C-alpha cells in the first residue's frame, strides 16, 4: 500500500483514504501508481478525472 499511513488505511483488505478528500500531492500519486493491485485510485473532485494510477 505504500508508506502513507497518514493518508490511507486498510479496512477489510481494501485501501481507503483516511479523509474523504485529500490533496493529491506527488507522494499520494506515487503510492497510487505503485500499488500492484491498483487498489488506490485518485480522482479529481471537480472534474472526475482519474489522476492515478496512470495507464
N, CA, C and O atoms as a Maestro MAE file, in Angstrom:
{
 s_m_m2io_version
 :::
 2.0.0
}

f_m_ct {
 s_m_title
 :::
 protein
 m_atom[220] {
  # First column is atom index #
  i_m_mmod_type
  r_m_x_coord
  r_m_y_coord
  r_m_z_coord
  i_m_residue_number
  s_m_chain_name
  s_m_pdb_residue_name
  s_m_pdb_atom_name
  i_m_atomic_number
  :::
  1 25 0.830 -1.200 0.000 1 A "UNK " " N  " 7
  2 3 0.000 0.000 0.000 1 A "UNK " " CA " 6
  3 2 0.855 1.236 0.000 1 A "UNK " " C  " 6
  4 15 0.317 2.343 0.017 1 A "UNK " " O  " 8
  5 25 2.141 1.104 -0.018 2 A "UNK " " N  " 7
  6 3 2.977 2.286 0.076 2 A "UNK " " CA " 6
  7 2 3.198 2.626 1.524 2 A "UNK " " C  " 6
  8 15 2.787 1.877 2.411 2 A "UNK " " O  " 8
  9 25 3.823 3.714 1.770 3 A "UNK " " N  " 7
  10 3 4.078 4.069 3.155 3 A "UNK " " CA " 6
  11 2 3.507 5.429 3.479 3 A "UNK " " C  " 6
  12 15 4.234 6.345 3.863 3 A "UNK " " O  " 8
  13 25 2.205 5.559 3.324 4 A "UNK " " N  " 7
  14 3 1.497 6.774 3.692 4 A "UNK " " CA " 6
  15 2 0.356 6.447 4.653 4 A "UNK " " C  " 6
  16 15 -0.804 6.720 4.345 4 A "UNK " " O  " 8
  17 25 0.674 5.859 5.826 5 A "UNK " " N  " 7
  18 3 -0.389 5.528 6.777 5 A "UNK " " CA " 6
  19 2 -1.099 6.769 7.314 5 A "UNK " " C  " 6
  20 15 -2.158 6.660 7.931 5 A "UNK " " O  " 8
  21 25 -0.525 7.939 7.083 6 A "UNK " " N  " 7
  22 3 -1.197 9.176 7.471 6 A "UNK " " CA " 6
  23 2 -2.295 9.548 6.482 6 A "UNK " " C  " 6
  24 15 -3.120 10.414 6.774 6 A "UNK " " O  " 8
  25 25 -2.316 8.898 5.305 7 A "UNK " " N  " 7
  26 3 -3.301 9.206 4.274 7 A "UNK " " CA " 6
  27 2 -4.234 8.046 3.953 7 A "UNK " " C  " 6
  28 15 -5.387 8.264 3.583 7 A "UNK " " O  " 8
  29 25 -3.735 6.788 4.094 8 A "UNK " " N  " 7
  30 3 -4.517 5.612 3.723 8 A "UNK " " CA " 6
  31 2 -4.519 4.588 4.844 8 A "UNK " " C  " 6
  32 15 -3.567 4.502 5.619 8 A "UNK " " O  " 8
  33 25 -5.611 3.798 4.928 9 A "UNK " " N  " 7
  34 3 -5.693 2.700 5.887 9 A "UNK " " CA " 6
  35 2 -6.276 1.491 5.172 9 A "UNK " " C  " 6
  36 15 -6.912 1.617 4.125 9 A "UNK " " O  " 8
  37 25 -6.049 0.323 5.751 10 A "UNK " " N  " 7
  38 3 -6.664 -0.892 5.232 10 A "UNK " " CA " 6
  39 2 -7.904 -1.202 6.061 10 A "UNK " " C  " 6
  40 15 -7.862 -1.201 7.292 10 A "UNK " " O  " 8
  41 25 -8.993 -1.465 5.376 11 A "UNK " " N  " 7
  42 3 -10.236 -1.868 6.037 11 A "UNK " " CA " 6
  43 2 -10.809 -3.019 5.245 11 A "UNK " " C  " 6
  44 15 -11.137 -2.876 4.067 11 A "UNK " " O  " 8
  45 25 -10.930 -4.170 5.903 12 A "UNK " " N  " 7
  46 3 -11.434 -5.382 5.244 12 A "UNK " " CA " 6
  47 2 -10.636 -5.705 3.980 12 A "UNK " " C  " 6
  48 15 -11.201 -6.115 2.966 12 A "UNK " " O  " 8
  49 25 -9.325 -5.518 4.051 13 A "UNK " " N  " 7
  50 3 -8.465 -5.837 2.923 13 A "UNK " " CA " 6
  51 2 -8.468 -4.812 1.812 13 A "UNK " " C  " 6
  52 15 -7.831 -5.020 0.779 13 A "UNK " " O  " 8
  53 25 -9.169 -3.712 2.001 14 A "UNK " " N  " 7
  54 3 -9.252 -2.660 0.988 14 A "UNK " " CA " 6
  55 2 -8.574 -1.396 1.491 14 A "UNK " " C  " 6
  56 15 -8.676 -1.055 2.670 14 A "UNK " " O  " 8
  57 25 -7.890 -0.710 0.603 15 A "UNK " " N  " 7
  58 3 -7.281 0.568 0.940 15 A "UNK " " CA " 6
  59 2 -8.343 1.656 0.889 15 A "UNK " " C  " 6
  60 15 -9.132 1.724 -0.053 15 A "UNK " " O  " 8
  61 25 -8.356 2.499 1.904 16 A "UNK " " N  " 7
  62 3 -9.287 3.628 1.942 16 A "UNK " " CA " 6
  63 2 -8.537 4.860 2.407 16 A "UNK " " C  " 6
  64 15 -7.621 4.759 3.224 16 A "UNK " " O  " 8
  65 25 -8.919 6.032 1.889 17 A "UNK " " N  " 7
  66 3 -8.300 7.246 2.402 17 A "UNK " " CA " 6
  67 2 -8.773 7.498 3.830 17 A "UNK " " C  " 6
  68 15 -9.899 7.158 4.191 17 A "UNK " " O  " 8
  69 25 -7.909 8.089 4.626 18 A "UNK " " N  " 7
  70 3 -8.290 8.461 5.993 18 A "UNK " " CA " 6
  71 2 -9.411 9.499 5.940 18 A "UNK " " C  " 6
  72 15 -10.376 9.424 6.701 18 A "UNK " " O  " 8
  73 25 -9.273 10.462 5.037 19 A "UNK " " N  " 7
  74 3 -10.283 11.510 4.849 19 A "UNK " " CA " 6
  75 2 -10.950 11.318 3.491 19 A "UNK " " C  " 6
  76 15 -10.335 10.773 2.575 19 A "UNK " " O  " 8
  77 25 -12.189 11.754 3.350 20 A "UNK " " N  " 7
  78 3 -12.913 11.597 2.091 20 A "UNK " " CA " 6
  79 2 -12.234 12.354 0.954 20 A "UNK " " C  " 6
  80 15 -12.248 11.902 -0.191 20 A "UNK " " O  " 8
  81 25 -11.646 13.495 1.264 21 A "UNK " " N  " 7
  82 3 -10.922 14.268 0.261 21 A "UNK " " CA " 6
  83 2 -9.528 14.546 0.786 21 A "UNK " " C  " 6
  84 15 -9.354 14.977 1.926 21 A "UNK " " O  " 8
  85 25 -8.532 14.294 -0.059 22 A "UNK " " N  " 7
  86 3 -7.143 14.554 0.299 22 A "UNK " " CA " 6
  87 2 -6.474 15.299 -0.843 22 A "UNK " " C  " 6
  88 15 -6.928 15.238 -1.985 22 A "UNK " " O  " 8
  89 25 -5.399 15.998 -0.531 23 A "UNK " " N  " 7
  90 3 -4.625 16.657 -1.578 23 A "UNK " " CA " 6
  91 2 -3.807 15.611 -2.314 23 A "UNK " " C  " 6
  92 15 -3.142 14.781 -1.694 23 A "UNK " " O  " 8
  93 25 -3.857 15.654 -3.617 24 A "UNK " " N  " 7
  94 3 -3.137 14.693 -4.438 24 A "UNK " " CA " 6
  95 2 -1.715 15.185 -4.673 24 A "UNK " " C  " 6
  96 15 -1.350 15.574 -5.782 24 A "UNK " " O  " 8
  97 25 -0.922 15.162 -3.610 25 A "UNK " " N  " 7
  98 3 0.466 15.578 -3.758 25 A "UNK " " CA " 6
  99 2 1.266 14.478 -4.453 25 A "UNK " " C  " 6
  100 15 0.740 13.392 -4.698 25 A "UNK " " O  " 8
  101 25 2.524 14.748 -4.770 26 A "UNK " " N  " 7
  102 3 3.352 13.793 -5.513 26 A "UNK " " CA " 6
  103 2 3.469 12.450 -4.812 26 A "UNK " " C  " 6
  104 15 3.477 11.409 -5.469 26 A "UNK " " O  " 8
  105 25 3.560 12.460 -3.479 27 A "UNK " " N  " 7
  106 3 3.693 11.197 -2.742 27 A "UNK " " CA " 6
  107 2 2.428 10.357 -2.845 27 A "UNK " " C  " 6
  108 15 2.506 9.142 -3.024 27 A "UNK " " O  " 8
  109 25 1.276 10.982 -2.736 28 A "UNK " " N  " 7
  110 3 -0.001 10.262 -2.838 28 A "UNK " " CA " 6
  111 2 -0.161 9.684 -4.240 28 A "UNK " " C  " 6
  112 15 -0.581 8.537 -4.389 28 A "UNK " " O  " 8
  113 25 0.164 10.452 -5.254 29 A "UNK " " N  " 7
  114 3 0.079 9.957 -6.629 29 A "UNK " " CA " 6
  115 2 1.038 8.794 -6.846 29 A "UNK " " C  " 6
  116 15 0.694 7.829 -7.528 29 A "UNK " " O  " 8
  117 25 2.234 8.875 -6.274 30 A "UNK " " N  " 7
  118 3 3.213 7.793 -6.404 30 A "UNK " " CA " 6
  119 2 2.718 6.520 -5.736 30 A "UNK " " C  " 6
  120 15 2.912 5.427 -6.269 30 A "UNK " " O  " 8
  121 25 2.083 6.647 -4.579 31 A "UNK " " N  " 7
  122 3 1.534 5.471 -3.891 31 A "UNK " " CA " 6
  123 2 0.473 4.810 -4.776 31 A "UNK " " C  " 6
  124 15 0.472 3.588 -4.924 31 A "UNK " " O  " 8
  125 25 -0.414 5.591 -5.357 32 A "UNK " " N  " 7
  126 3 -1.456 5.035 -6.221 32 A "UNK " " CA " 6
  127 2 -0.842 4.382 -7.458 32 A "UNK " " C  " 6
  128 15 -1.281 3.308 -7.870 32 A "UNK " " O  " 8
  129 25 0.164 5.015 -8.050 33 A "UNK " " N  " 7
  130 3 0.798 4.453 -9.240 33 A "UNK " " CA " 6
  131 2 1.560 3.175 -8.942 33 A "UNK " " C  " 6
  132 15 1.687 2.314 -9.813 33 A "UNK " " O  " 8
  133 25 2.068 3.036 -7.726 34 A "UNK " " N  " 7
  134 3 2.893 1.865 -7.408 34 A "UNK " " CA " 6
  135 2 2.116 0.711 -6.788 34 A "UNK " " C  " 6
  136 15 2.693 -0.348 -6.543 34 A "UNK " " O  " 8
  137 25 0.841 0.885 -6.532 35 A "UNK " " N  " 7
  138 3 0.031 -0.170 -5.927 35 A "UNK " " CA " 6
  139 2 -0.124 -1.321 -6.924 35 A "UNK " " C  " 6
  140 15 -0.692 -1.120 -7.998 35 A "UNK " " O  " 8
  141 25 0.366 -2.520 -6.598 36 A "UNK " " N  " 7
  142 3 0.321 -3.627 -7.559 36 A "UNK " " CA " 6
  143 2 -1.089 -4.101 -7.895 36 A "UNK " " C  " 6
  144 15 -1.300 -4.696 -8.952 36 A "UNK " " O  " 8
  145 25 -2.029 -3.856 -7.041 37 A "UNK " " N  " 7
  146 3 -3.414 -4.278 -7.309 37 A "UNK " " CA " 6
  147 2 -4.283 -3.138 -7.820 37 A "UNK " " C  " 6
  148 15 -5.479 -3.316 -8.049 37 A "UNK " " O  " 8
  149 25 -3.680 -1.970 -7.997 38 A "UNK " " N  " 7
  150 3 -4.414 -0.770 -8.404 38 A "UNK " " CA " 6
  151 2 -5.614 -0.538 -7.484 38 A "UNK " " C  " 6
  152 15 -6.705 -0.185 -7.932 38 A "UNK " " O  " 8
  153 25 -5.382 -0.746 -6.192 39 A "UNK " " N  " 7
  154 3 -6.443 -0.597 -5.199 39 A "UNK " " CA " 6
  155 2 -6.664 0.853 -4.807 39 A "UNK " " C  " 6
  156 15 -7.651 1.178 -4.148 39 A "UNK " " O  " 8
  157 25 -5.746 1.726 -5.211 40 A "UNK " " N  " 7
  158 3 -5.863 3.144 -4.866 40 A "UNK " " CA " 6
  159 2 -6.079 3.922 -6.154 40 A "UNK " " C  " 6
  160 15 -5.261 3.849 -7.072 40 A "UNK " " O  " 8
  161 25 -7.145 4.645 -6.225 41 A "UNK " " N  " 7
  162 3 -7.436 5.492 -7.378 41 A "UNK " " CA " 6
  163 2 -7.615 6.918 -6.875 41 A "UNK " " C  " 6
  164 15 -8.380 7.168 -5.944 41 A "UNK " " O  " 8
  165 25 -6.910 7.840 -7.496 42 A "UNK " " N  " 7
  166 3 -7.004 9.246 -7.132 42 A "UNK " " CA " 6
  167 2 -7.818 9.942 -8.218 42 A "UNK " " C  " 6
  168 15 -7.441 9.935 -9.390 42 A "UNK " " O  " 8
  169 25 -8.937 10.541 -7.816 43 A "UNK " " N  " 7
  170 3 -9.848 11.196 -8.748 43 A "UNK " " CA " 6
  171 2 -9.977 12.664 -8.347 43 A "UNK " " C  " 6
  172 15 -10.193 12.984 -7.179 43 A "UNK " " O  " 8
  173 25 -9.840 13.547 -9.333 44 A "UNK " " N  " 7
  174 3 -10.014 14.973 -9.089 44 A "UNK " " CA " 6
  175 2 -11.505 15.246 -8.884 44 A "UNK " " C  " 6
  176 15 -12.324 14.930 -9.747 44 A "UNK " " O  " 8
  177 25 -11.842 15.824 -7.759 45 A "UNK " " N  " 7
  178 3 -13.244 16.026 -7.396 45 A "UNK " " CA " 6
  179 2 -13.960 16.932 -8.405 45 A "UNK " " C  " 6
  180 15 -15.078 16.631 -8.822 45 A "UNK " " O  " 8
  181 25 -13.333 18.014 -8.788 46 A "UNK " " N  " 7
  182 3 -14.011 18.990 -9.637 46 A "UNK " " CA " 6
  183 2 -14.299 18.488 -11.050 46 A "UNK " " C  " 6
  184 15 -15.307 18.865 -11.646 46 A "UNK " " O  " 8
  185 25 -13.420 17.640 -11.591 47 A "UNK " " N  " 7
  186 3 -13.601 17.204 -12.972 47 A "UNK " " CA " 6
  187 2 -13.979 15.735 -13.124 47 A "UNK " " C  " 6
  188 15 -14.524 15.331 -14.152 47 A "UNK " " O  " 8
  189 25 -13.687 14.935 -12.093 48 A "UNK " " N  " 7
  190 3 -13.913 13.498 -12.189 48 A "UNK " " CA " 6
  191 2 -12.790 12.770 -12.909 48 A "UNK " " C  " 6
  192 15 -12.872 11.557 -13.106 48 A "UNK " " O  " 8
  193 25 -11.729 13.491 -13.310 49 A "UNK " " N  " 7
  194 3 -10.586 12.880 -13.995 49 A "UNK " " CA " 6
  195 2 -9.803 12.011 -13.044 49 A "UNK " " C  " 6
  196 15 -9.567 12.390 -11.897 49 A "UNK " " O  " 8
  197 25 -9.392 10.832 -13.518 50 A "UNK " " N  " 7
  198 3 -8.537 9.947 -12.739 50 A "UNK " " CA " 6
  199 2 -7.102 10.452 -12.870 50 A "UNK " " C  " 6
  200 15 -6.566 10.528 -13.975 50 A "UNK " " O  " 8
  201 25 -6.481 10.797 -11.742 51 A "UNK " " N  " 7
  202 3 -5.111 11.294 -11.723 51 A "UNK " " CA " 6
  203 2 -4.103 10.169 -11.547 51 A "UNK " " C  " 6
  204 15 -2.965 10.276 -12.004 51 A "UNK " " O  " 8
  205 25 -4.507 9.107 -10.896 52 A "UNK " " N  " 7
  206 3 -3.624 7.950 -10.680 52 A "UNK " " CA " 6
  207 2 -4.510 6.755 -10.348 52 A "UNK " " C  " 6
  208 15 -5.552 6.936 -9.718 52 A "UNK " " O  " 8
  209 25 -4.148 5.579 -10.736 53 A "UNK " " N  " 7
  210 3 -2.919 5.228 -11.435 53 A "UNK " " CA " 6
  211 2 -2.989 5.641 -12.892 53 A "UNK " " C  " 6
  212 15 -4.061 5.692 -13.496 53 A "UNK " " O  " 8
  213 25 -1.837 5.931 -13.434 54 A "UNK " " N  " 7
  214 3 -1.720 6.304 -14.835 54 A "UNK " " CA " 6
  215 2 -1.455 5.044 -15.633 54 A "UNK " " C  " 6
  216 15 -0.564 4.265 -15.295 54 A "UNK " " O  " 8
  217 25 -2.219 4.844 -16.681 55 A "UNK " " N  " 7
  218 3 -2.033 3.648 -17.534 55 A "UNK " " CA " 6
  219 2 -0.782 3.746 -18.343 55 A "UNK " " C  " 6
  220 15 -0.470 2.836 -19.111 55 A "UNK " " O  " 8
  :::
 }
 m_bond[219] {
  # First column is bond index #
  i_m_from
  i_m_to
  i_m_order
  :::
  1 1 2 1
  2 2 3 1
  3 3 4 2
  4 3 5 1
  5 5 6 1
  6 6 7 1
  7 7 8 2
  8 7 9 1
  9 9 10 1
  10 10 11 1
  11 11 12 2
  12 11 13 1
  13 13 14 1
  14 14 15 1
  15 15 16 2
  16 15 17 1
  17 17 18 1
  18 18 19 1
  19 19 20 2
  20 19 21 1
  21 21 22 1
  22 22 23 1
  23 23 24 2
  24 23 25 1
  25 25 26 1
  26 26 27 1
  27 27 28 2
  28 27 29 1
  29 29 30 1
  30 30 31 1
  31 31 32 2
  32 31 33 1
  33 33 34 1
  34 34 35 1
  35 35 36 2
  36 35 37 1
  37 37 38 1
  38 38 39 1
  39 39 40 2
  40 39 41 1
  41 41 42 1
  42 42 43 1
  43 43 44 2
  44 43 45 1
  45 45 46 1
  46 46 47 1
  47 47 48 2
  48 47 49 1
  49 49 50 1
  50 50 51 1
  51 51 52 2
  52 51 53 1
  53 53 54 1
  54 54 55 1
  55 55 56 2
  56 55 57 1
  57 57 58 1
  58 58 59 1
  59 59 60 2
  60 59 61 1
  61 61 62 1
  62 62 63 1
  63 63 64 2
  64 63 65 1
  65 65 66 1
  66 66 67 1
  67 67 68 2
  68 67 69 1
  69 69 70 1
  70 70 71 1
  71 71 72 2
  72 71 73 1
  73 73 74 1
  74 74 75 1
  75 75 76 2
  76 75 77 1
  77 77 78 1
  78 78 79 1
  79 79 80 2
  80 79 81 1
  81 81 82 1
  82 82 83 1
  83 83 84 2
  84 83 85 1
  85 85 86 1
  86 86 87 1
  87 87 88 2
  88 87 89 1
  89 89 90 1
  90 90 91 1
  91 91 92 2
  92 91 93 1
  93 93 94 1
  94 94 95 1
  95 95 96 2
  96 95 97 1
  97 97 98 1
  98 98 99 1
  99 99 100 2
  100 99 101 1
  101 101 102 1
  102 102 103 1
  103 103 104 2
  104 103 105 1
  105 105 106 1
  106 106 107 1
  107 107 108 2
  108 107 109 1
  109 109 110 1
  110 110 111 1
  111 111 112 2
  112 111 113 1
  113 113 114 1
  114 114 115 1
  115 115 116 2
  116 115 117 1
  117 117 118 1
  118 118 119 1
  119 119 120 2
  120 119 121 1
  121 121 122 1
  122 122 123 1
  123 123 124 2
  124 123 125 1
  125 125 126 1
  126 126 127 1
  127 127 128 2
  128 127 129 1
  129 129 130 1
  130 130 131 1
  131 131 132 2
  132 131 133 1
  133 133 134 1
  134 134 135 1
  135 135 136 2
  136 135 137 1
  137 137 138 1
  138 138 139 1
  139 139 140 2
  140 139 141 1
  141 141 142 1
  142 142 143 1
  143 143 144 2
  144 143 145 1
  145 145 146 1
  146 146 147 1
  147 147 148 2
  148 147 149 1
  149 149 150 1
  150 150 151 1
  151 151 152 2
  152 151 153 1
  153 153 154 1
  154 154 155 1
  155 155 156 2
  156 155 157 1
  157 157 158 1
  158 158 159 1
  159 159 160 2
  160 159 161 1
  161 161 162 1
  162 162 163 1
  163 163 164 2
  164 163 165 1
  165 165 166 1
  166 166 167 1
  167 167 168 2
  168 167 169 1
  169 169 170 1
  170 170 171 1
  171 171 172 2
  172 171 173 1
  173 173 174 1
  174 174 175 1
  175 175 176 2
  176 175 177 1
  177 177 178 1
  178 178 179 1
  179 179 180 2
  180 179 181 1
  181 181 182 1
  182 182 183 1
  183 183 184 2
  184 183 185 1
  185 185 186 1
  186 186 187 1
  187 187 188 2
  188 187 189 1
  189 189 190 1
  190 190 191 1
  191 191 192 2
  192 191 193 1
  193 193 194 1
  194 194 195 1
  195 195 196 2
  196 195 197 1
  197 197 198 1
  198 198 199 1
  199 199 200 2
  200 199 201 1
  201 201 202 1
  202 202 203 1
  203 203 204 2
  204 203 205 1
  205 205 206 1
  206 206 207 1
  207 207 208 2
  208 207 209 1
  209 209 210 1
  210 210 211 1
  211 211 212 2
  212 211 213 1
  213 213 214 1
  214 214 215 1
  215 215 216 2
  216 215 217 1
  217 217 218 1
  218 218 219 1
  219 219 220 2
  :::
 }
}
